Amino acid sequence: MPPSPLRPSSSLRRPFPQRPFSRTRPPGRRRRRSAPVLLLGLAWTVPAGIGAQIQGVGDLPEPGQRTVLITGSTGGLGREVARSLAADGVHVIIHGRNEERARELLEEIRATHAGSGRYYLADFASLEQVRVLGEAVLRDYDRLDGLVNNAGIARLGTQDRVLSENGHELHFQVNYLAGYLLTDLLLPLLREGAPSRIVNVASRTQAPIDLDDLMLEAAYSVRQAYGGSKLAQIMHAFELAEVLRGTGVTANALHPSGVMDTDMILEAGLQPQSSVLTGRNAVLRLLDDPDIGSGGYFHVFEPARAHEQAYDPEVRSRLMAVSATLTGAAPVPSPASPSRTRPTPSR
Ligand SMILES: NC(=O)c1ccc[n+]([C@@H]2O[C@H](COP(=O)([O-])OP(=O)(O)OC[C@H]3O[C@@H](n4cnc5c(N)ncnc54)[C@H](OP(=O)(O)O)[C@@H]3O)[C@@H](O)[C@H]2O)c1
């Protein structure tokens, strides 16, 4: 099938609501509550240079309160992970594009859970928004105990190739590149919070990556686009684990559960085959289990073997290098010795 003509992502035409009234913490002062959640949303279309406008809404953690950022926590799996963590007293950093859903979750946390929350809106189809999200979190927090790279899309209903604002294939950017950049930006907070954890929510649907056609210009299919982005997330976790060895920051990837009852599945008209609560528990385990290690790939609860390409250090290294170039992030250093080339543990 010939590649579709390049065209912008439809998501870029959506209004991007932000909250100019929410304040950030003044230097040196930490407070439990920031501006109350205003129920009337102020929305405007995202202009170029949106970045400076991304601000958190909600509370900030108490000193020493465990703090976890979950991308894509306005719905589906991410929302369930955030709910559970908040019920356990954790401060959760909620992220998504949909302000109504973010606000509802924040209100639920305030009303019913022991923890606290704060939300940020950023569309991962824009690397500028990812970058400024990272900068906003760096401004508001001094440490992180966990980062769950969960936000994702699967454009299951269509074989149209869609590009991000940055001209990258949309699955590759939203599912992988955005998390690559955000992780890079937030590493100082994760190092400060060590022992801390990075969890990349991948999938058992994996497809080998053609490094010479990362954006699938030559041959596009939604399975290749989604599966390639998910394998890239796994390689990213493997590389992070190597690079962060000895720092107290660990990185793992997982397939959370198959065909869960989330929007991604329901909107594609698929019949769910598992509960989002199974996926939630699998993610929570990677955040909580003291014996989980680093550099692993898990099929729900079990250590598993990812697609063979993930174990090729040359491919991983090239992927990290090109990701750094595409995002403007610092490159994840390539492994320097043979002992650093093989992630652990795998079946
Ligand atoms: N569902 C499954 O069976 C399954 C199986 C294996 C792996 N997974 C993985 O699990 C993760 C969560 O999936 P899910 O099933 O929970 O999906 P979901 O219900 O569709 O939720 C996706 C989340 O990602 C956010 N998101 C989507 N596009 C975004 C963008 N351009 N910028 C920023 N945020 C964006 C959404 O925010 P908005 O509210 O703003 O839309 C939402 O919070 C994904 O990485 C997926 O690949 C799912």
PDBQT file of the ligand as one rigid body, heavy atoms in Angstrom, charges set to zero:
ROOT
HETATM    1  N1  LIG A 401      -6.076  -1.602  26.658  1.00  0.00    +0.000 N 
HETATM    2  C1  LIG A 401      -5.321  -2.676  26.447  1.00  0.00    +0.000 C 
HETATM    3  O1  LIG A 401      -5.811  -3.801  26.277  1.00  0.00    +0.000 OA
HETATM    4  C2  LIG A 401      -3.807  -2.545  26.424  1.00  0.00    +0.000 A 
HETATM    5  C3  LIG A 401      -3.039  -3.691  26.200  1.00  0.00    +0.000 A 
HETATM    6  C4  LIG A 401      -1.654  -3.569  26.200  1.00  0.00    +0.000 A 
HETATM    7  C5  LIG A 401      -1.061  -2.343  26.434  1.00  0.00    +0.000 A 
HETATM    8  N2  LIG A 401      -1.852  -1.235  26.648  1.00  0.00    +0.000 N 
HETATM    9  C6  LIG A 401      -1.176   0.051  26.881  1.00  0.00    +0.000 C 
HETATM   10  O2  LIG A 401      -1.670   0.608  28.075  1.00  0.00    +0.000 OA
HETATM   11  C7  LIG A 401      -1.564   2.040  28.012  1.00  0.00    +0.000 C 
HETATM   12  C8  LIG A 401      -2.886   2.666  28.445  1.00  0.00    +0.000 C 
HETATM   13  O3  LIG A 401      -3.877   2.271  27.522  1.00  0.00    +0.000 OA
HETATM   14  P1  LIG A 401      -5.436   2.334  27.863  1.00  0.00    +0.000 P 
HETATM   15  O4  LIG A 401      -6.016   1.080  27.347  1.00  0.00    +0.000 OA
HETATM   16  O5  LIG A 401      -5.634   2.718  29.281  1.00  0.00    +0.000 OA
HETATM   17  O6  LIG A 401      -5.874   3.517  26.880  1.00  0.00    +0.000 OA
HETATM   18  P2  LIG A 401      -6.987   4.663  27.072  1.00  0.00    +0.000 P 
HETATM   19  O7  LIG A 401      -8.098   4.194  27.924  1.00  0.00    +0.000 OA
HETATM   20  O8  LIG A 401      -7.300   5.099  25.688  1.00  0.00    +0.000 OA
HETATM   21  O9  LIG A 401      -6.211   5.818  27.848  1.00  0.00    +0.000 OA
HETATM   22  C9  LIG A 401      -5.143   6.481  27.205  1.00  0.00    +0.000 C 
HETATM   23  C10 LIG A 401      -4.598   7.593  28.065  1.00  0.00    +0.000 C 
HETATM   24  O10 LIG A 401      -3.519   8.207  27.322  1.00  0.00    +0.000 OA
HETATM   25  C11 LIG A 401      -3.824   9.579  27.121  1.00  0.00    +0.000 C 
HETATM   26  N3  LIG A 401      -3.431  10.031  25.794  1.00  0.00    +0.000 N 
HETATM   27  C12 LIG A 401      -3.834   9.545  24.599  1.00  0.00    +0.000 A 
HETATM   28  N4  LIG A 401      -3.322  10.280  23.610  1.00  0.00    +0.000 NA
HETATM   29  C13 LIG A 401      -2.583  11.262  24.178  1.00  0.00    +0.000 A 
HETATM   30  C14 LIG A 401      -1.820  12.352  23.671  1.00  0.00    +0.000 A 
HETATM   31  N5  LIG A 401      -1.736  12.613  22.356  1.00  0.00    +0.000 N 
HETATM   32  N6  LIG A 401      -1.207  13.148  24.547  1.00  0.00    +0.000 NA
HETATM   33  C15 LIG A 401      -1.315  12.940  25.871  1.00  0.00    +0.000 A 
HETATM   34  N7  LIG A 401      -2.011  11.939  26.414  1.00  0.00    +0.000 NA
HETATM   35  C16 LIG A 401      -2.646  11.102  25.575  1.00  0.00    +0.000 A 
HETATM   36  C17 LIG A 401      -5.320   9.710  27.283  1.00  0.00    +0.000 C 
HETATM   37  O11 LIG A 401      -5.591  11.044  27.663  1.00  0.00    +0.000 OA
HETATM   38  P3  LIG A 401      -6.956  11.853  27.213  1.00  0.00    +0.000 P 
HETATM   39  O12 LIG A 401      -7.915  11.654  28.322  1.00  0.00    +0.000 OA
HETATM   40  O13 LIG A 401      -6.572  13.222  27.096  1.00  0.00    +0.000 OA
HETATM   41  O14 LIG A 401      -7.404  11.245  25.926  1.00  0.00    +0.000 OA
HETATM   42  C18 LIG A 401      -5.607   8.683  28.363  1.00  0.00    +0.000 C 
HETATM   43  O15 LIG A 401      -5.358   9.219  29.630  1.00  0.00    +0.000 OA
HETATM   44  C19 LIG A 401      -1.184   2.374  26.559  1.00  0.00    +0.000 C 
HETATM   45  O16 LIG A 401       0.187   2.668  26.501  1.00  0.00    +0.000 OA
HETATM   46  C20 LIG A 401      -1.476   1.078  25.816  1.00  0.00    +0.000 C 
HETATM   47  O17 LIG A 401      -0.660   0.923  24.674  1.00  0.00    +0.000 OA
HETATM   48  C21 LIG A 401      -3.200  -1.313  26.664  1.00  0.00    +0.000 A 
ENDROOT
TORSDOF 0
